[in-house]
Amino acid sequence: MKIQRKTKAIIYVDEHGKELAALEYKEHQNVYYLMSTYVDPSLRGQGIAGKLLDELIVLLEEKGATASPVCSYSVSWFQKHPEYEKYLKK
């Protein structure tokens, strides 16, 4: 299983390419609006959603961008990780 970037999403796929988790976003003027986070029920509780957000941080660094959490998971994740506050849109 691995994490991949798609247009408007960061996804987690199995060895057959089946999408099992996704962080969907909209990008506007170098701000990534985090719209939804989904993890297949068979993988919940294993830290997969957090790995998607970790990949988002890498993307933000590469692009010199910021994030604006919209979905409840991303809001909560940023609250639990104050070390990434610098990536939040002010």
N, CA, C and O atoms as a printed pandas DataFrame, in Angstrom:
     atom_number atom_name residue_name chain_id  residue_number  x_coord  y_coord  z_coord
0              1         N          MET        A               1    0.842   -1.184    0.000
1              2        CA          MET        A               1    0.000    0.000    0.000
2              3         C          MET        A               1    0.877    1.234    0.000
3              4         O          MET        A               1    1.963    1.251    0.580
4              5         N          LYS        A               2    0.371    2.286   -0.678
5              6        CA          LYS        A               2    1.177    3.495   -0.748
6              7         C          LYS        A               2    0.314    4.735   -0.905
7              8         O          LYS        A               2   -0.857    4.671   -1.279
8              9         N          ILE        A               3    0.938    5.862   -0.605
9             10        CA          ILE        A               3    0.293    7.160   -0.738
10            11         C          ILE        A               3    0.668    7.744   -2.093
11            12         O          ILE        A               3    1.822    7.681   -2.518
12            13         N          GLN        A               4   -0.335    8.314   -2.766
13            14        CA          GLN        A               4   -0.127    8.940   -4.065
14            15         C          GLN        A               4   -0.820   10.296   -4.084
15            16         O          GLN        A               4   -1.765   10.546   -3.336
16            17         N          ARG        A               5   -0.329   11.153   -4.948
17            18        CA          ARG        A               5   -0.987   12.440   -5.164
18            19         C          ARG        A               5   -1.771   12.372   -6.472
19            20         O          ARG        A               5   -1.284   11.869   -7.484
20            21         N          LYS        A               6   -2.981   12.887   -6.424
21            22        CA          LYS        A               6   -3.808   13.039   -7.602
22            23         C          LYS        A               6   -4.180   14.512   -7.678
23            24         O          LYS        A               6   -3.906   15.283   -6.758
24            25         N          THR        A               7   -4.800   14.889   -8.772
25            26        CA          THR        A               7   -5.328   16.242   -8.860
26            27         C          THR        A               7   -6.421   16.386   -7.817
27            28         O          THR        A               7   -7.405   15.647   -7.841
28            29         N          LYS        A               8   -6.261   17.314   -6.918
29            30        CA          LYS        A               8   -7.232   17.650   -5.876
30            31         C          LYS        A               8   -7.365   16.601   -4.772
31            32         O          LYS        A               8   -8.357   16.606   -4.043
32            33         N          ALA        A               9   -6.386   15.700   -4.635
33            34        CA          ALA        A               9   -6.471   14.712   -3.559
34            35         C          ALA        A               9   -5.116   14.067   -3.303
35            36         O          ALA        A               9   -4.254   13.998   -4.178
36            37         N          ILE        A              10   -4.967   13.604   -2.083
37            38        CA          ILE        A              10   -3.866   12.715   -1.704
38            39         C          ILE        A              10   -4.562   11.419   -1.311
39            40         O          ILE        A              10   -5.469   11.420   -0.479
40            41         N          ILE        A              11   -4.134   10.318   -1.912
41            42        CA          ILE        A              11   -4.844    9.061   -1.702
42            43         C          ILE        A              11   -3.920    7.969   -1.179
43            44         O          ILE        A              11   -2.699    8.048   -1.306
44            45         N          TYR        A              12   -4.530    6.960   -0.596
45            46        CA          TYR        A              12   -3.848    5.769   -0.105
46            47         C          TYR        A              12   -4.429    4.603   -0.878
47            48         O          TYR        A              12   -5.633    4.353   -0.816
48            49         N          VAL        A              13   -3.586    3.884   -1.606
49            50        CA          VAL        A              13   -4.059    2.801   -2.463
50            51         C          VAL        A              13   -3.436    1.472   -2.055
51            52         O          VAL        A              13   -2.353    1.427   -1.473
52            53         N          ASP        A              14   -4.154    0.378   -2.376
53            54        CA          ASP        A              14   -3.613   -0.948   -2.106
54            55         C          ASP        A              14   -2.734   -1.399   -3.266
55            56         O          ASP        A              14   -2.513   -0.648   -4.216
56            57         N          GLU        A              15   -2.239   -2.620   -3.184
57            58        CA          GLU        A              15   -1.305   -3.130   -4.194
58            59         C          GLU        A              15   -1.950   -3.279   -5.570
59            60         O          GLU        A              15   -1.245   -3.448   -6.566
60            61         N          HIS        A              16   -3.282   -3.220   -5.638
61            62        CA          HIS        A              16   -3.995   -3.321   -6.918
62            63         C          HIS        A              16   -4.413   -1.946   -7.441
63            64         O          HIS        A              16   -5.060   -1.840   -8.484
64            65         N          GLY        A              17   -4.042   -0.907   -6.716
65            66        CA          GLY        A              17   -4.398    0.449   -7.122
66            67         C          GLY        A              17   -5.759    0.913   -6.638
67            68         O          GLY        A              17   -6.215    1.996   -7.006
68            69         N          LYS        A              18   -6.411    0.102   -5.813
69            70        CA          LYS        A              18   -7.716    0.488   -5.269
70            71         C          LYS        A              18   -7.541    1.565   -4.211
71            72         O          LYS        A              18   -6.733    1.422   -3.294
72            73         N          GLU        A              19   -8.301    2.638   -4.344
73            74        CA          GLU        A              19   -8.244    3.752   -3.393
74            75         C          GLU        A              19   -8.948    3.364   -2.098
75            76         O          GLU        A              19  -10.129    3.016   -2.100
76            77         N          LEU        A              20   -8.207    3.426   -0.991
77            78        CA          LEU        A              20   -8.752    3.050    0.309
78            79         C          LEU        A              20   -8.906    4.225    1.266
79            80         O          LEU        A              20   -9.602    4.120    2.276
80            81         N          ALA        A              21   -8.257    5.345    0.949
81            82        CA          ALA        A              21   -8.351    6.540    1.789
82            83         C          ALA        A              21   -8.033    7.749    0.926
83            84         O          ALA        A              21   -7.301    7.658   -0.060
84            85         N          ALA        A              22   -8.601    8.886    1.322
85            86        CA          ALA        A              22   -8.351   10.098    0.529
86            87         C          ALA        A              22   -8.491   11.346    1.387
87            88         O          ALA        A              22   -9.339   11.430    2.276
88            89         N          LEU        A              23   -7.643   12.298    1.093
89            90        CA          LEU        A              23   -7.748   13.657    1.606
90            91         C          LEU        A              23   -8.024   14.519    0.380
91            92         O          LEU        A              23   -7.143   14.714   -0.457
92            93         N          GLU        A              24   -9.240   15.031    0.276
93            94        CA          GLU        A              24   -9.616   15.833   -0.883
94            95         C          GLU        A              24   -9.501   17.307   -0.544
95            96         O          GLU        A              24   -9.842   17.737    0.558
96            97         N          TYR        A              25   -9.015   18.072   -1.512
97            98        CA          TYR        A              25   -8.820   19.499   -1.295
98            99         C          TYR        A              25   -9.160   20.289   -2.543
99           100         O          TYR        A              25   -9.248   19.749   -3.646
100          101         N          LYS        A              26   -9.347   21.580   -2.339
101          102        CA          LYS        A              26   -9.472   22.546   -3.433
102          103         C          LYS        A              26   -8.322   23.521   -3.243
103          104         O          LYS        A              26   -8.041   23.945   -2.122
104          105         N          GLU        A              27   -7.665   23.873   -4.326
105          106        CA          GLU        A              27   -6.543   24.813   -4.244
106          107         C          GLU        A              27   -6.947   26.104   -4.953
107          108         O          GLU        A              27   -7.439   26.083   -6.081
108          109         N          HIS        A              28   -6.731   27.214   -4.278
109          110        CA          HIS        A              28   -7.014   28.523   -4.865
110          111         C          HIS        A              28   -5.990   29.510   -4.336
111          112         O          HIS        A              28   -5.862   29.704   -3.127
112          113         N          GLN        A              29   -5.265   30.129   -5.254
113          114        CA          GLN        A              29   -4.258   31.132   -4.914
114          115         C          GLN        A              29   -3.277   30.625   -3.858
115          116         O          GLN        A              29   -2.960   31.321   -2.893
116          117         N          ASN        A              30   -2.806   29.392   -4.068
117          118        CA          ASN        A              30   -1.794   28.761   -3.226
118          119         C          ASN        A              30   -2.275   28.467   -1.797
119          120         O          ASN        A              30   -1.471   28.346   -0.872
120          121         N          VAL        A              31   -3.591   28.355   -1.637
121          122        CA          VAL        A              31   -4.180   27.917   -0.375
122          123         C          VAL        A              31   -4.911   26.608   -0.658
123          124         O          VAL        A              31   -5.723   26.526   -1.580
124          125         N          TYR        A              32   -4.617   25.588    0.142
125          126        CA          TYR        A              32   -5.252   24.285   -0.004
126          127         C          TYR        A              32   -6.376   24.159    1.017
127          128         O          TYR        A              32   -6.125   24.074    2.219
128          129         N          TYR        A              33   -7.613   24.148    0.534
129          130        CA          TYR        A              33   -8.791   24.019    1.382
130          131         C          TYR        A              33   -9.082   22.525    1.546
131          132         O          TYR        A              33   -9.426   21.845    0.580
132          133         N          LEU        A              34   -8.945   22.032    2.745
133          134        CA          LEU        A              34   -9.056   20.602    3.029
134          135         C          LEU        A              34  -10.525   20.251    3.241
135          136         O          LEU        A              34  -11.088   20.475    4.313
136          137         N          MET        A              35  -11.130   19.698    2.198
137          138        CA          MET        A              35  -12.573   19.524    2.152
138          139         C          MET        A              35  -13.075   18.254    2.826
139          140         O          MET        A              35  -14.105   18.285    3.500
140          141         N          SER        A              36  -12.375   17.143    2.661
141          142        CA          SER        A              36  -12.847   15.904    3.283
142          143         C          SER        A              36  -11.709   14.912    3.441
143          144         O          SER        A              36  -10.741   14.908    2.680
144          145         N          THR        A              37  -11.857   14.075    4.449
145          146        CA          THR        A              37  -10.914   12.986    4.710
146          147         C          THR        A              37  -11.743   11.718    4.866
147          148         O          THR        A              37  -12.702   11.672    5.636
148          149         N          TYR        A              38  -11.355   10.699    4.122
149          150        CA          TYR        A              38  -12.067    9.423    4.184
150          151         C          TYR        A              38  -11.069    8.283    4.305
151          152         O          TYR        A              38  -10.043    8.274    3.625
152          153         N          VAL        A              39  -11.370    7.321    5.173
153          154        CA          VAL        A              39  -10.574    6.098    5.294
154          155         C          VAL        A              39  -11.542    4.925    5.279
155          156         O          VAL        A              39  -12.541    4.928    5.998
156          157         N          ASP        A              40  -11.244    3.923    4.461
157          158        CA          ASP        A              40  -12.054    2.715    4.403
158          159         C          ASP        A              40  -12.190    2.137    5.816
159          160         O          ASP        A              40  -11.216    2.110    6.568
160          161         N          PRO        A              41  -13.400    1.672    6.183
161          162        CA          PRO        A              41  -13.600    1.139    7.540
162          163         C          PRO        A              41  -12.599    0.052    7.944
163          164         O          PRO        A              41  -12.273   -0.070    9.125
164          165         N          SER        A              42  -12.117   -0.723    7.003
165          166        CA          SER        A              42  -11.171   -1.794    7.337
166          167         C          SER        A              42   -9.813   -1.267    7.787
167          168         O          SER        A              42   -9.021   -2.015    8.360
168          169         N          LEU        A              43   -9.533    0.010    7.537
169          170        CA          LEU        A              43   -8.238    0.589    7.884
170          171         C          LEU        A              43   -8.318    1.640    8.988
171          172         O          LEU        A              43   -7.291    2.177    9.403
172          173         N          ARG        A              44   -9.500    1.936    9.459
173          174        CA          ARG        A              44   -9.656    2.993   10.466
174          175         C          ARG        A              44   -8.922    2.631   11.747
175          176         O          ARG        A              44   -8.854    1.464   12.134
176          177         N          GLY        A              45   -8.373    3.650   12.397
177          178        CA          GLY        A              45   -7.658    3.455   13.646
178          179         C          GLY        A              45   -6.207    3.046   13.465
179          180         O          GLY        A              45   -5.531    2.713   14.439
180          181         N          GLN        A              46   -5.720    3.066   12.225
181          182        CA          GLN        A              46   -4.342    2.664   11.942
182          183         C          GLN        A              46   -3.438    3.841   11.564
183          184         O          GLN        A              46   -2.296    3.643   11.149
184          185         N          GLY        A              47   -3.949    5.059   11.707
185          186        CA          GLY        A              47   -3.131    6.234   11.424
186          187         C          GLY        A              47   -3.024    6.612    9.953
187          188         O          GLY        A              47   -2.161    7.407    9.580
188          189         N          ILE        A              48   -3.885    6.054    9.119
189          190        CA          ILE        A              48   -3.811    6.316    7.680
190          191         C          ILE        A              48   -4.150    7.778    7.374
191          192         O          ILE        A              48   -3.460    8.415    6.578
192          193         N          ALA        A              49   -5.188    8.305    7.987
193          194        CA          ALA        A              49   -5.572    9.701    7.735
194          195         C          ALA        A              49   -4.435   10.644    8.126
195          196         O          ALA        A              49   -4.171   11.626    7.432
196          197         N          GLY        A              50   -3.776   10.348    9.219
197          198        CA          GLY        A              50   -2.633   11.160    9.632
198          199         C          GLY        A              50   -1.510   11.128    8.607
199          200         O          GLY        A              50   -0.844   12.138    8.380
200          201         N          LYS        A              51   -1.298    9.968    7.986
201          202        CA          LYS        A              51   -0.270    9.867    6.941
202          203         C          LYS        A              51   -0.630   10.714    5.733
203          204         O          LYS        A              51    0.247   11.282    5.083
204          205         N          LEU        A              52   -1.931   10.801    5.428
205          206        CA          LEU        A              52   -2.361   11.674    4.329
206          207         C          LEU        A              52   -2.038   13.130    4.645
207          208         O          LEU        A              52   -1.589   13.880    3.778
208          209         N          LEU        A              53   -2.274   13.522    5.904
209          210        CA          LEU        A              53   -1.958   14.897    6.310
210          211         C          LEU        A              53   -0.455   15.130    6.334
211          212         O          LEU        A              53    0.001   16.228    6.015
212          213         N          ASP        A              54    0.318   14.123    6.706
213          214        CA          ASP        A              54    1.777   14.256    6.648
214          215         C          ASP        A              54    2.227   14.540    5.211
215          216         O          ASP        A              54    3.096   15.381    4.981
216          217         N          GLU        A              55    1.636   13.840    4.261
217          218        CA          GLU        A              55    1.972   14.075    2.844
218          219         C          GLU        A              55    1.529   15.465    2.405
219          220         O          GLU        A              55    2.195   16.103    1.589
220          221         N          LEU        A              56    0.409   15.934    2.944
221          222        CA          LEU        A              56   -0.031   17.292    2.639
222          223         C          LEU        A              56    1.018   18.297    3.087
223          224         O          LEU        A              56    1.298   19.252    2.364
224          225         N          ILE        A              57    1.597   18.105    4.251
225          226        CA          ILE        A              57    2.627   19.021    4.745
226          227         C          ILE        A              57    3.808   19.060    3.772
227          228         O          ILE        A              57    4.350   20.131    3.497
228          229         N          VAL        A              58    4.203   17.912    3.257
229          230        CA          VAL        A              58    5.285   17.856    2.259
230          231         C          VAL        A              58    4.881   18.667    1.025
231          232         O          VAL        A              58    5.682   19.439    0.497
232          233         N          LEU        A              59    3.653   18.492    0.575
233          234        CA          LEU        A              59    3.150   19.236   -0.583
234          235         C          LEU        A              59    3.164   20.739   -0.318
235          236         O          LEU        A              59    3.585   21.517   -1.174
236          237         N          LEU        A              60    2.708   21.148    0.859
237          238        CA          LEU        A              60    2.689   22.575    1.199
238          239         C          LEU        A              60    4.098   23.152    1.192
239          240         O          LEU        A              60    4.322   24.262    0.710
240          241         N          GLU        A              61    5.043   22.392    1.730
241          242        CA          GLU        A              61    6.441   22.854    1.728
242          243         C          GLU        A              61    6.956   23.012    0.303
243          244         O          GLU        A              61    7.595   24.013   -0.021
244          245         N          GLU        A              62    6.683   22.041   -0.534
245          246        CA          GLU        A              62    7.149   22.087   -1.923
246          247         C          GLU        A              62    6.584   23.294   -2.664
247          248         O          GLU        A              62    7.286   23.938   -3.443
248          249         N          LYS        A              63    5.313   23.594   -2.417
249          250        CA          LYS        A              63    4.620   24.661   -3.140
250          251         C          LYS        A              63    4.738   26.021   -2.464
251          252         O          LYS        A              63    4.366   27.036   -3.053
252          253         N          GLY        A              64    5.250   26.056   -1.235
253          254        CA          GLY        A              64    5.260   27.313   -0.492
254          255         C          GLY        A              64    3.838   27.786   -0.232
255          256         O          GLY        A              64    3.551   28.982   -0.277
256          257         N          ALA        A              65    2.947   26.826    0.042
257          258        CA          ALA        A              65    1.522   27.096    0.175
258          259         C          ALA        A              65    1.081   27.011    1.636
259          260         O          ALA        A              65    1.860   26.667    2.525
260          261         N          THR        A              66   -0.190   27.334    1.851
261          262        CA          THR        A              66   -0.800   27.208    3.172
262          263         C          THR        A              66   -2.050   26.341    3.069
263          264         O          THR        A              66   -2.526   26.042    1.974
264          265         N          ALA        A              67   -2.571   25.945    4.228
265          266        CA          ALA        A              67   -3.770   25.116    4.281
266          267         C          ALA        A              67   -4.861   25.834    5.052
267          268         O          ALA        A              67   -4.601   26.632    5.953
268          269         N          SER        A              68   -6.090   25.526    4.669
269          270        CA          SER        A              68   -7.259   25.989    5.396
270          271         C          SER        A              68   -8.143   24.772    5.652
271          272         O          SER        A              68   -8.900   24.363    4.771
272          273         N          PRO        A              69   -8.057   24.188    6.853
273          274        CA          PRO        A              69   -8.847   23.003    7.155
274          275         C          PRO        A              69  -10.345   23.312    7.154
275          276         O          PRO        A              69  -10.785   24.293    7.752
276          277         N          VAL        A              70  -11.113   22.471    6.484
277          278        CA          VAL        A              70  -12.564   22.609    6.451
278          279         C          VAL        A              70  -13.214   21.399    7.110
279          280         O          VAL        A              70  -14.095   21.549    7.956
280          281         N          CYS        A              71  -12.785   20.211    6.729
281          282        CA          CYS        A              71  -13.402   19.001    7.303
282          283         C          CYS        A              71  -12.967   18.830    8.758
283          284         O          CYS        A              71  -11.905   19.298    9.167
284          285         N          SER        A              72  -13.806   18.157    9.515
285          286        CA          SER        A              72  -13.565   18.037   10.955
286          287         C          SER        A              72  -12.257   17.320   11.275
287          288         O          SER        A              72  -11.578   17.681   12.235
288          289         N          TYR        A              73  -11.894   16.304   10.482
289          290        CA          TYR        A              73  -10.651   15.591   10.780
290          291         C          TYR        A              73   -9.443   16.504   10.621
291          292         O          TYR        A              73   -8.563   16.513   11.482
292          293         N          SER        A              74   -9.387   17.266    9.546
293          294        CA          SER        A              74   -8.214   18.123    9.328
294          295         C          SER        A              74   -8.141   19.244   10.366
295          296         O          SER        A              74   -7.052   19.627   10.792
296          297         N          VAL        A              75   -9.289   19.765   10.771
297          298        CA          VAL        A              75   -9.305   20.777   11.834
298          299         C          VAL        A              75   -8.702   20.188   13.107
299          300         O          VAL        A              75   -7.835   20.796   13.733
300          301         N          SER        A              76   -9.167   19.006   13.479
301          302        CA          SER        A              76   -8.684   18.329   14.682
302          303         C          SER        A              76   -7.199   17.994   14.575
303          304         O          SER        A              76   -6.453   18.158   15.541
304          305         N          TRP        A              77   -6.771   17.527   13.410
305          306        CA          TRP        A              77   -5.370   17.139   13.205
306          307         C          TRP        A              77   -4.441   18.336   13.422
307          308         O          TRP        A              77   -3.417   18.211   14.094
308          309         N          PHE        A              78   -4.791   19.481   12.863
309          310        CA          PHE        A              78   -3.946   20.665   13.047
310          311         C          PHE        A              78   -3.957   21.136   14.497
311          312         O          PHE        A              78   -2.950   21.653   14.981
312          313         N          GLN        A              79   -5.072   20.969   15.198
313          314        CA          GLN        A              79   -5.117   21.329   16.624
314          315         C          GLN        A              79   -4.192   20.430   17.432
315          316         O          GLN        A              79   -3.586   20.883   18.402
316          317         N          LYS        A              80   -4.075   19.163   17.047
317          318        CA          LYS        A              80   -3.224   18.212   17.763
318          319         C          LYS        A              80   -1.756   18.313   17.359
319          320         O          LYS        A              80   -0.891   17.717   18.000
320          321         N          HIS        A              81   -1.476   19.066   16.296
321          322        CA          HIS        A              81   -0.106   19.200   15.794
322          323         C          HIS        A              81    0.259   20.680   15.651
323          324         O          HIS        A              81    0.400   21.185   14.537
324          325         N          PRO        A              82    0.412   21.373   16.786
325          326        CA          PRO        A              82    0.716   22.810   16.728
326          327         C          PRO        A              82    2.037   23.118   16.024
327          328         O          PRO        A              82    2.266   24.257   15.616
328          329         N          GLU        A              83    2.905   22.118   15.878
329          330        CA          GLU        A              83    4.173   22.347   15.184
330          331         C          GLU        A              83    3.962   22.685   13.700
331          332         O          GLU        A              83    4.877   23.174   13.037
332          333         N          TYR        A              84    2.761   22.422   13.185
333          334        CA          TYR        A              84    2.466   22.726   11.782
334          335         C          TYR        A              84    1.605   23.978   11.618
335          336         O          TYR        A              84    1.091   24.245   10.532
336          337         N          GLU        A              85    1.454   24.729   12.680
337          338        CA          GLU        A              85    0.622   25.949   12.638
338          339         C          GLU        A              85    1.104   26.920   11.568
339          340         O          GLU        A              85    0.301   27.655   10.993
340          341         N          LYS        A              86    2.393   26.932   11.298
341          342        CA          LYS        A              86    2.943   27.858   10.295
342          343         C          LYS        A              86    2.385   27.593    8.902
343          344         O          LYS        A              86    2.503   28.444    8.021
344          345         N          TYR        A              87    1.779   26.426    8.689
345          346        CA          TYR        A              87    1.206   26.101    7.387
346          347         C          TYR        A              87   -0.252   26.517    7.260
347          348         O          TYR        A              87   -0.838   26.387    6.185
348          349         N          LEU        A              88   -0.845   27.016    8.338
349          350        CA          LEU        A              88   -2.245   27.423    8.308
350          351         C          LEU        A              88   -2.381   28.818    7.735
351          352         O          LEU        A              88   -1.581   29.711    8.016
352          353         N          LYS        A              89   -3.412   28.982    6.926
353          354        CA          LYS        A              89   -3.709   30.308    6.368
354          355         C          LYS        A              89   -4.131   31.219    7.511
355          356         O          LYS        A              89   -4.999   30.870    8.312
356          357         N          LYS        A              90   -3.520   32.367    7.575
357          358        CA          LYS        A              90   -3.828   33.327    8.641
358          359         C          LYS        A              90   -4.956   34.234    8.222
359          360         O          LYS        A              90   -5.360   35.111    8.985
